[in-house]
Every structure is written in structure tokens, then in C-alpha cells.
Amino acid sequence: MRALLVAVNAKYIHSNLGIYSLYAYSIQKGISPEELTYCEFTINQNLEEIIGSIYEEKPDLIGFSCYIWNIEIIKKVSREIRKILPQCMIWFGGPEVSYDGKAVLTSARWIDGILLGEGEVSFYEVLCCYREKGYDGDYERIAGLIVRRGKEIIVTPVRERAVLDEVVFPYQNLEGLENRIIYYESSRGCPYGCDYCLSSVEKEVSFRSMDLVKQELQFFLDKEVPQVKFVDRTFNCNHQHTIDIWRYIFEHDNGVTNFHFELSADLLTEEEILLAQKFRPGLAQFEIGVQTTNQKTIDAINRKMDIEVLRSKVMRIREKRNIHQHLDLIVGLPYEDMHSFQKSFCDVYEMKPDQLQVGFLKVLKGSPLQMKAEDYGIVYQSVPPYEVLYTRWISYDEVREIKLVEEMVERYYNSMQFEAAVGYLVRQFPDAFSFYYALGKYFKRHGYFGQQQSRLQNYEILYDFSAAHGFDLGLMKELMVFDLYVRENLKKEPDFLQNREISSERKECLYRFYQKEDIIKKYLPDYGKYTWKQCMRMTHIEWFHYDIPALLAKGVLKEREMVLLFNYAKRNPLSHQAEYIIVSNEIQCMGKLR
């Protein structure tokens, strides 16, 4: 027997925990590595390349891992595999085929069977059956399957939930996972019932024992894995489970590994917040699904969330600036019209997340919201990802307008490259949504969508946008100079900053600054082994007419002559910005500032 598990990931950096788990369980139960292997592709790869790679393995049985983002590709690939490997048994599994598997088998006649829900035990038993009897094995005796038998489609009994401690840890080594995200689960299921989510269908939650979790976390820590992403649906639904894991990663921090958690912020306890505030910057990042701040919408989607409590907890976490917070919104929910969404956007923006994701409702098969879609007038795409087109409350035109906002937020906010300039510009509009909408309309009007822009081109576009709106271009240049140099020591400045000649007096000031050993020891202690000329090349000093640090810290813009030193050897682990130090008093010749 030669069996193959196949994953098609959204990006190369992603990995597929599902096939790793199925593989590890089957190997532990006695299937040999010669009998079972796996391969991973991305949705951007050429179909012929994927098909050819699978064909070269000459599998007798293939298991495809099916999700909303890859199901169409997998259908195309598996259909061609059926033609070139006609004797190969083809199985689908995963969330995209677990709800209406019978319909999938009816429409895709080249598929032999579907694994429903948790697949570790079911897949192992399928392999054993194939190894013993081949294509004609009695698969209908295995629980948790839908299997084709001639013209008949048989749904076998539901399989009992797996005991999570019996699910084998899938990472015996990390070969092939360099520079990729490692996914890990310490629990399965979710106790909540949000209507848009598949986790609402089954509310039972099971947890991996803490001794086992700690042992597995230590494996990641010992290997200095860059990032471990917990796939637990609501990680902090159990306080003791949460605090035990957080205390462990805090006490055993290796200074390298980052842990990602999906949280309900309003559930955070005081003990959890106080512990999280002690984390090394970069040890953890939180993904928090806000989705909406419209209470009528929150009630309609059966979401249990106190928005004011959530707001206060998010701001508490933000106090120490040590945890990256990623907040989500969903466009297209019931009772959320354009005005309501604009308010939700502004409410979340004011929480100052490190990333704000504007997502669009995906009407998932089997979710309660799919059952209610007609009642709510929710019209969505007929094919994956089943994204909302319009609802009773929001038109297709308005959805498209919000997509402009989404793109601008991704480009100018989430990139963390325009903090000073965008922070100022937002205050020139009635609210944050209005700014990003105006910027999106400007992009569309000038045909920038669909084109690839460099980082410097994005600055130039923002500068031109500022000019078109009559903003102070001298100020905008200074804000953008700060944003540019806080990210990198530029070798070439964008066109709108050309001809910024530094005076001979200032050059002399710079030379004297870098030649003073006591100043280098004070401000650049890591540069002691370099000559003053090397220090000068490796850092940057800039003169400003405005107090930009105060603008960033307090939102107040004041005219004030200021000199900043940018130290690229020290960076904020969350924003990756260089350390900047006010050195106005240390720079000589201050009377000659322009």
C-alpha cells in the first residue's frame, strides 16, 4: 500500500496541522512511513505542477485536506488524478466537506469517500481496511465516513469525539518547517454559539492534559521555533487552562518564540491580564474577534460579548505595549448597515490595535447563519469562499466601498509604516473611516488598484493625496521623513523628498556628535567597536520642526525644533521600528537650525 495525504495551503508560510495529525496517529498505530507519506502545496502553484507531483508518488490511496480556500483547486486536481491514476482511491476530509458530504459525493463522482469531523481514527481505520482488502474493503463498517458503494452512497454512524490526549503530537521533528508557522491545539471545540461560525454547531470542548501540553510547549521552546499559533477556537474559555499555559511560557521564555492566541477579550480575568502584562515584548500576540459593536447585531448572531468590557480589557493589555493585538471586524452581519459599520470601525480603531482586519462575512455551510440567510436577506457567492454580496441592510455598492477601506487599512495602517503621517491625517477628517474611505476613492480614481506599488510609491501617493486635499505639505514631508527613517536607514529617498541638501554647518555638527566617545557610549553603546564614520553610516540623525514623538504619544502637534537619532540596532519587537532618541541638546550649532 502507498497512501498519500495532500494539503493545499493558502500561503507557503502556512502549514497543515490536519494532515500532520492524521499522519502521526497512523504511524504510531503501526502504519509504516513506507506506506504513508504527505505533501503540501499552495493555492498559487500551477495545477499541472500539483498533479504531476502527486502522480510521481504513484499512490494507491489519497486523502485531500479540504478547506474553504482550497476546495475548488482540490476538486480540479482530484478529478484529473482520477483519470491518470484510475485505480487510486480518493478521499476528502476537512471542514469544507464535513457538513454536506453526501452532496459532495453526489456531484463529484470521482471521489470514493469522505471523512467527517475529526479524522485521526477514521483515517487510520481506512488505511487498515485498504491494506487488508484494497478498493473493495468494507469501509461502510467504519464510523465517521460517507462512502460510495456502486451507485449507493452510505453514511456510516457518527464517530465519538476523540480523547485529545490520544491524539498524537504531530511534530516529532521540524524538518521542512523552517520559516513556516507551526500550528498547535491544546483544546478542541468552543462553548459559544456565534451564528456565523462552524464551531457553534458542536459546543462540547475537550482539553489536552496540562502535563502533555507543557511537554509539547517545551519541545517548541527548545527548538526555538519562531512562532507557534494556537488553533484553539476560544483559547481563554477556561481560566485555569489559560493561566497554566501562560505561566509556563512566561517562566520558560527562550527569548525567541512567539505564541499566538485567539481570545475573547471580555473574558480575560484580572489574574490573566496581570500575568500578560509581564510578558516579554513579542512573547505573545492576541487575535480578538470584535466583529461589530452594534448591540442589535451582537444579539442577532447569538454572540456573548460585552463591548464595553472588551474595550477596557483591550486597553489594559495595550498599556504595557508588550503584546501585539489583532482586532477583527466582519462586514455583512445582520442589522449592520453602512452607518452602523462605520461606527463599529471607528470604535475598534479607537482601541488602537496593532492590526485591524476588515473581513467580509463568509456564509459557511452548516452554520446557523446559513440557515437564516434568506430571512436576513443575506445574498452571498455560490462558490467558496461564500462571501457576502449584499444584505437587507447593506448594498453591494456599499460592500464595494468598504473594500476600498479594507485595502487602505491593510496598506497604510496594518503595515505599520505610516504611523506619524496617517496618525495626523486621520485627525483632519471627521473620523478614521472617513479618512480611509477618502484615500480609497483617491486610489480608485487614479487607477492604482490592481497595480503593484513599492513602499516608496505608497509614500508618494499619500503625499499627492495630501496635496490634493490642501494639507500642509511641509508638515507632511516631516511626518513622512520620520516614518521612512524609523523603519530603515534609507539609501534613496522618494521623489517628493529630493533636493534635501544638508548644510555644511549641520554636517559639522554631525561629525562632532559622532566623534565624541562619551556620546556614543551613552546613546549607542552597542557601537563601541565601530569607528565614528561607521557609526554615522549605520545610524541616522534628522532635524525636525515639529515634536513628532509628542504627536505619536499624545496626539498633540506642536512646533518645536528637534533632532532625533535613529538607532537601527535596537528595534521595537512589535512594530519593528528603530529606537529613536531626542538628541537636540547634544547636537551642537543648534542656533543654526533651519
N, C-alpha and C positions, 0 to 999 in steps of 0.2 A: 504494500500500500504506500502511496505517495500522496499525502494531503497537504494543502496549501491554504493558509489564512491570508486574506488580502485586505489591506486598508488603503483608502484614497483620502488623504488628509487635505485640509483647506490650504495649509502652508507647509513649507519644508520644516520650519521650526517646530511644528506640532508633531506629536507622536500619538499612537493609538493604544490607549490603555486596554481597550476591549480585547484586541487580538493578543496582546501580551498576556492578559489574564487567562484567556482560553488556552493559549499555548502552554503556559506554566502549569496549569491544573492538569492538562492531559499528559504532559511529560512526567509530572510527579506520580500520576496514576499508572504509568507503565508504557505509555506510547513512546517510542524511541525518536530521537532527533532525526534519524534517517527516514522515519515515517511521516514526520510532521515538521513543517517549517512555515515561515511567514515572510511577506514582503510588503513594503509600503511605497506609495506613490503620492503625488499631489494632483489636485484638480487642474493644475496648469500644464501638466505633461501631455504630450501628444498621445492620442488614443492608440495609435499603432504601436507606439513605444511600450505602453502598458500591456497591450495584448501580446506583443512579442515577448516581453519579459515573462509573463505568465506561461506562455506556450513553452518557453525554454525549460521550465521546471517540469514539464510533462506530468502534471498532477492527475491522479485518479479522482480526487475529490477536492473541491474548492469551497471555502467559506468566505463570503464577502461581508464586510462590516458596513452597514448601511445607515447613513445619517441624512439629514435634510439637505446638506450641502453637496453630497456626492451621489445621491441615488440615481440621478439621470445618467451620470457617467458610468456608474456600475451596471445599470441596465444595458447600456450600449456595449460595454466591454464584455459582459457575460453572454450577451446574445451572439457575439462573434466567436467567443470561446466555444460555445456550443457547436458552431459549425466546424471549427478546426480540431476540436477535441470532442467528438460526438459521444464517446463513452464516459466522459468525465461527469461526475455527479456534482451538481451546482446547488449550494445552499446560501440563503441570505439570512442575516440576523441583524439586530440593532433596532433602535427606536423608530426608525422610519418605516419599518415593515412589521412591527410587532402588533400594531393596532388593527390593521385591516389586511392581515397576511393572506387570508383566503382570496380577497380581491386581487392582490398582487399575483398570486399563483394562477388565478383565472386569466389575467391579462398577459402575463409573461410566461408563456407555455414552455419556455426553455429552462425554467427553474424547477428543480426537483423538490425542494422543501425550504421551510422557514423555521428558524429557531426563535421562539417567543420569549421575551423578557431576558432574565439572567441566563447566560448561555454556557457557563463553565461545565456544569454536569451534563447538560443535554448534548453539547458538542462532543464531549468525551465518549458518551454512550453511542453517538452516531458513528464515531471513529471505530469503536469496538465492533459495532454491528457491520460496518463496511469491511473491516479486516476479516471478520468471520464469514460473511456471506456475500460481500460485494454489493452491486447495484440492487440486487433482489432481496436484500435483508429485510427483516420485519420491523421497519422503522416506526410503524404505527403503534408498536408496543412501548415506545419511548415517550415519556411525558414531556410536555412543553414544546411540541412541534406542530407544524402543519405540513403534511407530506402528500405528494402526488402519487396515486396508485392507479395507473392506466388513465381512465377518464374521470376517476373519482379523486376528490380532494378530502383528506381525512384530517380532522383537528383532534389531536390527542389530549388527554387530561392535562389540566394546569399543573405545572410543577411547583412544589413547595418552595418557599423562599429559601435561599441559601443561608447557611450559617456563615457569617462573614469571616470568622476565624478559620474556616475550612477553605476559603478562597486563597490560593497560593500567592505569596508575594511575587510579583512578576519580574522583579529586577535582580536576577542573580549576578548579573554584571551589567555594565553600562556601555558595552561595545555598540557602536553605531549611533549612540545617542549624544555624542559630543555636540555642543552648541544647539541643543534642542530642549524644549520644555518637557520636564518629567511630570507626569500626572499621577496622583495618588488618591486613594479613597480610604477614609477612616470610618465612613458610615454610608449606608445606602437608604434612599427614601427621604421623604420630607413630611413633617407632621401637619403642614399647612395645605390649603386648598385653593391657591390662586387659579382662577379660571383659565388663564392663558397658558398654563404650564402643565406638561405631562405628569409632573410629579404629584399633581393634585389627584390623579386617578387612584393612586395607592398611597395611603397616608402612613403606613407602617414604616418605622425607622429601625434599622438594625445597626449596631456599632461593633467595630473591631475591638477586641480587648486591649486595654491600655498598655499592658506589658508588651504585646505584639507590636502595637503602634510605635512605642518608644524604641524598640529594637530596630524597626524599619526606618524610622527617622534618623537613627544613629548611622545607619548604612549611608543615607544621603549626606549626612554631615561629614562622615569620614571620607567620602568620595569628593567632598567639596563641590557638589552639584550646584550650578549657578541658580537655578530656580526649581522649586517643587510646587506644583499647582494642585491644591486640594480640589477634588471634584465633588465633595460633599455639597448637597443642594442648599442646605441652610446650616452652615458649619456650626454656628453658635446656638442651635436649638436645644442643646443640652449643656448646661452651665459647667458641670463637673468635667465633662469630656473636653470642653473648650479650655478651661483653666489648666487642666493637666497637660494638654499638648502645648499650650503657650508657655507654661512654666518650663517645660522640658526644652523647647527650642531656645528660650531665653537663657537658661542655665548652661546649655551645651552649645551656644552660638560659636560657630567657627570663623565668624567674621566675613564669610563669603556668601553662604547660601541664603536665598530669599524664599520666603514661603507666602503663597498667595491663597487667600481665603475668601469665599463668597459668604457674606454676612447679612443678617437683618440688624441694622444698626440700633433700632429701637429696643432690641432685646439685650443689648450689651449691659452687663451689670457694672456696678462701681468697682468691684474687685477686678473684673476683666479690663476695664479702662485704665485703672492704676497700673496694672501689670504691663499693658500695651504701651503705656507712656514711658516705660523703662527700656523698651526695645532699642537696640542699636538702629540708627537710621539705615533703612534698607533691609532690615531683617524680615519685615512683613509688609505685605500690601493687602488692602481690603477692597473687595468689589462689592458695592452696596446697590442693590436694586431699589431705587426710589419709585420709578415708573411713572408716577403722577403725584401731584399734591392736591388734586381735586377730590374732595371727600366723597362726593357722589360716585365718582369713578372707582375710588378705593372700595366702597361698599359694593358696587355692582360686580366687581371682579372677585369678590369674596376674599379680599386681601386684608389681613390683620396687621394694621400698621398705624401707629400714632405719629403723624408727621411732625408735630412739634417736639415730641420726644426724640424722634430720629434726628431732627435738625440739631438739637442740643448735644446729642451724642457724637454726631459728626464733627461739630465744632470742638468738643472736648478732645477728641482724637487728634484734631488738627493743631491743638495748642503747642505740642512739642515738636511739630514739623519733622517727625521721625518715621511716619507711616504714609506711604503713597495711598491715596483714596481715589477710587474709580467709582463714580456715581452714574447710574443708568436711568434713562427715560425711555418710554415707549409711546410712539405716535400711533393713533388709531384705536385707542381703547374706548369703551362705551362712555358716553356723556362728555367726552373731551373734544370740544370744538377748537377752532383756531385761537380764540381769545383765551380759553382755558389752558391750552398747551403753552401759549406764550407765558402765562403766569407760572405754570409748572417749571418751564425752562428757567425763568428768572429766579424763582425760589431756589432751585437747585444751584444755579450759577452763583448765587449769593453765599452758598455754603463753601465756595472756593475749593472745589475738588481739584485734585491734580489732573484728573481726566474726567471729561463729561461725555458720555456716549449717548448720542441721539439715535435710538433704534426704532425700527418700524415693526409693528405688530406682525408676527408670524402666526397664522391660524393653524395650529398643529393638529394633525389627525388624532382624534380621540380625546382632545382636550375639551373641558366643559364649554369653553368659548366657541369651539367649532359647532357644538350642538345649539348654541344660542345665536349664531352668526346671523341667521335670517331674521330673527326677532330684532336684532340690533341694527339691521341694515348694513352689516359688515360685508363688503364685497372684496374678495381677495384673489390673488393669482391662482390659476387652476393647477399649476405645476410648482414644484419646490422652488423657492422656499415658502410658498403660500403667503406672500407678503400682502398686507392690506393695500387696496387701491383707493377705496373711499368708504365712508360710513354714513350713517344718518346725520352725524354731527360735523363731519369734516369732508370736504370735497376733494376730488382728485387734483384739482388745481392747487388747493391748499397743501396737500401732501407733497406735491412737487416743489412748492415754495419752501416747505420745511426741509426738503432735501438740499436746497441751497444753503440753508443754515447749517445743516449737518456737515456739509463739505467744508464750510468756512471754520466751524468749530474744530474739526479734525486738523485742518491745516494751520490755523492761527492760534488755537488755544491748546489743544492736546499735544502739539509738537513742542510746547514749552520754549519756543524760540523767539517769541514776540511779547514777552511779559510786560515790559515797560510801555511799548508803543500801543499795544492793544488795551492795556490797562487804562491808558489815558483816553484813547479813542472811545471806549465804551462809555465813559463819563460824558461824552459830548452828545450822546443820544438819549432818548427817553428811558431806555433800558437796554440790557445786554442783547436781548433777542432782536431789537430794532437795529442795533449795530451790525450783527452778523447777517441779518436779512438784507440790509443795505449793501453790505460788502458782497454778498452772494449775487445780488442783482447786478452790481458793477461787474463782477466776474462774467456773468452770463452775457451782459450787454457787449462786452469786449471780446467775447469768444474764447475765453480762457479755459472753459470746461472742455474736457476731452484732450487737453494738451498736457504735456509733462513740463512742469516748471521746476527749476532748480531752487535751492534755498534762497540764493541772492535775488532771483527773479521774483520770488514771493515778497521780498522786501520792496523791490522796485514797484510792484503792483500796489502794495499797501501805501507807498509814498504817493503814487499817482492818484489813488483813491482819496488820500488826504488833501491833495491839491485840488481835486475836483469838488471837494466839499468846503474849500476855503479855510482849512485849518492852518495854523501857524507852522510853516514848513521849516523854519529854523529850529523850532522846538521838536518837530517830528524827526529831523535829522539827528538831533542829540539823543532822542529816545532810541532811535534805531541803531545809532553807533553803540550805545550801551548794550542793546540786545545782541548785536553782532559780536562784540568783543567779549561779552560774558560767556559766550558759547565757545569761541575759538579765537586764536591769535591770527587774524586774517592776513593772508599774503596779498590778496587783491580785494579792494572794496568795490561795492556796486557802483554803477554809473552815476547815480544821483549824489554820491559822496566824493566824486572825483575832484581833484584840484584842492584837496585839504592840505595845503603845504604847512609844515610846522616851521615856525620862525627859528632863526639862529639862536635867539635868546632862550627859547624853550629847549632847544637841543642841548644847550649848555647846562640848563637846569637838570635835564635827564642824565647827562654824563656825570654831573656832580652827585646826583642822587645815587646812582648805581656804584659809584666809586667809594662810597662811604661804607666801610665794613660793618660799623655798628648798625646802620640802617638795614643792611642785608641780613644780619643776624636777627634783627628784631622782626622784620616783615617777611623775609624769605629764608627761614632757617634751613630749609631743605636744599638750598642752592649753594651751600658753602664750598663745595668742591669745584664750582664753576668760576670762570673769570667774570669780571664785571660786564664785559661785552657779551658773553654768553648769556648771562642773566638778563640783560637788556633784550636780547633776541627772543628769549624763552618766555618772557612776560610782556605785559603791555601797560603803558600809562597813558591816560586820556584826560584832557581838560573838558570840563562841562560848565555851562552857565546856570544849570538847574540842579537842585538837590534830588537826584533820581532815587537814591536809597530811601529818602523820606516818602517819595511818591509810592514806592513799592510797599513800604511798611505801613503807611498811614493813609494813602490815597490823597495826600495833600501835595500840590505842586507849588514849590517856592523857588524864586530866582535866588541863586546863591552860587558864587564861583566855587568850584570844587574840582579836585584832582583825585582820580581813582586809579589804584594799582590792581591789575587783574593777574591773579596767580593761578596758572593752569595746572600746577602740580597738585592743588587742592580743589576738589570739586564736591558739590553737594550730591550725595549718593541718590537722592530722589529726583532732582531736576537736572543733574549733571552740569549745572552752571559752575563756572570758575569762582573761586573766592575773590571778592573784591574788597579793597581796603581804602579808606579815605586817608590820603597822604598829603593833603593840602598844606599842612604846616611844615612838613618835611621837605617839600619841594621849594627850592629857593627861587628868587626872582618872581614872587607871587604878584608883585606890583605890575608885572608886565603881562599879566593875563589879558587875553583879548576881550 
